[in-house]
Amino acid sequence: MGKLPILSGREVVKVFKRLGWQVARQRGSHIILIKEGHIATLSVPDYREVARGTLRSLISRANLTVEEFLNAMK
């Protein structure tokens, strides 16, 4: 399992967009992402640094592995 880097909320959203997620709306300091065919929505905090545990939780809610997420970053 790869080590997750510290990313901003906007950088996390960019990676999820590459993986087919779309921004549905932004409410306060959270960006809500949706994807066709997925029941779950992702709520990405729009912070300067997203905690690694939060990022790991978002990745698992999106039914991805850490490696798939890291590959989409490149």
N, C-alpha and C positions, 0 to 999 in steps of 0.2 A: 504494500500500500504506500503510495507516494505521500510526501509531506505537503500539506496545503500551504500555499503562500498567504501572506496578509494582503488582502485586496480591499479596495473601496467598494461601496455598494454599486456605484456606476460601472465599475470594471466587472463585477459579478453579473450584472444585468447584460453587459455586452457578450459575455461568454454564453449565458443562457439563450440569448438571441441567436447566436451561431448554432445552437442546438435545437432551434425551432420554436422557442418560447416567444411570446409577444407581450408587450406591456399593455395591460388592460386599463390601468389607472394608477394614479399616485394619490395616496391619502396621507397627509402629514409627512412624516419622515419615512414612509414605507412605500416601495414600488411593488405593485401587484402584477404578477406574470401569469399568463394562462397559455395552455397549449391544447390544440384540437385533439380530442380523443383521451385526454387526461381529466380525471375527476378533480385531482388536487390542484390548488393554486399555490403559487410561491409568493411569499411576502418577504421581499428583500429590503433590509434596512438601508436607507440612504445615508450611511455614515462614512466617515473618512476611512475607518478600518472596521471590517466585518470580522467578528470573532471566528476562530477556526471551528469551534463547535457549532456555531450557527450555520456556517458554510457547509459543514459536513451534513447537518440536518437538511438543508436545502437540497443538497445533492441526492440524498437518499429519498426525499419526497418526490424528486423528479425521476426516480427509478434509474439512476445512473451510478456508475462506480466512480471512485476518485480518479482513477486512471483515465476514464472517458472525459471527465471534466478537465483534467490537466491537458489532455491531447487537444481539446477544443480551444484551450487558451493559446496554443501555438499558432 
